[in-house]
Amino acid sequence: MATAMSHQSIASTISQSSREPLNVQTKRFKNNSSLSYHTSRKRNFSKIEAVASQTSSVSSHNTLLSPSKNNIEHSKKKTNEAALILIRHGESLWNEKNLFTGCVDVPLTEKGVEEAIEAGKRISNIPVDIIFTSSLIRAQMTAMLAMIQHRRKKVPIILHNESEKAQTWSQVFSEETKNQSIPVIPAWQLNERMYGELQGLNKQETAERYGKQQVHEWRRSYDIPPPKGESLEMCAERAVAYFEDNIEPKLAAGKNVMIAAHGNSLRSIIMYLDKLTCQEVISLELSTGIPLLYIFKDGKFMKRGSPVGPTEPGVYAYTKGLAQYRHNLDENSEVVCS
Ligand SMILES: O=C(O)[C@@H](CO)OP(=O)(O)O
């Protein structure tokens, strides 16, 4: 392992320029980086859909995402308000073993499965039209397990856009079925920060070997990468760019979005949403399996905390749209929950 890492304190290594809010930095990345930034039952459902929102699509290649008649109708009712749910995956087998995980693709533990189900219950009354996940199984398991709890009972379907054949072979040919589905878009850009030569090492043992301070810098500083890995800044460069280019346009079109990702890719996105400084993000910690709600309105993100339960009244008071959606779910509960 490379050992010639900086031993400066976190405070002294964060440069003046790196204290700029991330939105400023992101613009700089874009300029300078070579990285690519780039019946009654039916009526009831329609009513819920109309409130939940709205429009079409990421890519015209995938039939799940191409605008159906229903969606075209909904697009007429487009609002500029949408819900954004962020969720860090449930506990993984390597979280349990206290190993640096990064981009190693390990599944959830039983506790992680339970956390994902619990998270799903907490957000079961909040509309979700499209899901973005990392390409890693722990985030995808979390998204799927959470959505199985959702009252709307739509089926989350992973879009396979890795090749033309994969797209063609996974097409759906029923409009009705499409309308009862939620597209799940995997993106490597939302993956956990690549932990370099720390991946697979025990966190405690690494601290004993290299010193607590050094390991803390590797884990929580903004711009110090672990040996041959990504710093949070590098992770933000790809995760925030993906968010801006692919997720924000969906929210702007009134789509309700859920993102299932990782501790550090989500820390970098939250840094962008909350306009945190490089100092402030250091102390930001995310628990596994805890959903966080934002409302996107008029181009701004409003932090709404973590819904503690599906019936928490406060959550639905945030916007008229959410309250109406919840009301419609309750009115049609015998249909929706069957
Ligand atoms: O090991 C990892 O990939 C991450 C998240 O579990 O660890 P850390 O908390 O050190 O960023």
Ligand as a Chemical Component Dictionary entry (heavy atoms), coordinates in Angstrom:
data_LIG
# 
_chem_comp.id                   LIG 
_chem_comp.type                 NON-POLYMER 
_chem_comp.pdbx_formal_charge   0 
_chem_comp.three_letter_code    LIG 
# 
loop_
_chem_comp_atom.comp_id 
_chem_comp_atom.atom_id 
_chem_comp_atom.alt_atom_id 
_chem_comp_atom.type_symbol 
_chem_comp_atom.charge 
_chem_comp_atom.model_Cartn_x 
_chem_comp_atom.model_Cartn_y 
_chem_comp_atom.model_Cartn_z 
_chem_comp_atom.pdbx_ordinal 
LIG O1 O1 O 0 -16.513 1.254 3.530 1  
LIG C1 C1 C 0 -17.152 2.055 2.819 2  
LIG O2 O2 O 0 -17.331 1.902 1.598 3  
LIG C2 C2 C 0 -17.712 3.320 3.465 4  
LIG C3 C3 C 0 -19.199 3.187 3.732 5  
LIG O3 O3 O 0 -19.500 2.020 4.482 6  
LIG O4 O4 O 0 -17.054 3.532 4.656 7  
LIG P1 P1 P 0 -16.824 4.970 5.312 8  
LIG O5 O5 O 0 -17.832 5.127 6.405 9  
LIG O6 O6 O 0 -15.442 4.861 5.833 10 
LIG O7 O7 O 0 -16.906 6.019 4.255 11 
# 
loop_
_chem_comp_bond.comp_id 
_chem_comp_bond.atom_id_1 
_chem_comp_bond.atom_id_2 
_chem_comp_bond.value_order 
_chem_comp_bond.pdbx_ordinal 
LIG O1 C1 DOUB 1  
LIG C1 O2 SING 2  
LIG C1 C2 SING 3  
LIG C2 C3 SING 4  
LIG C2 O4 SING 5  
LIG C3 O3 SING 6  
LIG O4 P1 SING 7  
LIG P1 O5 DOUB 8  
LIG P1 O6 SING 9  
LIG P1 O7 SING 10 
# 
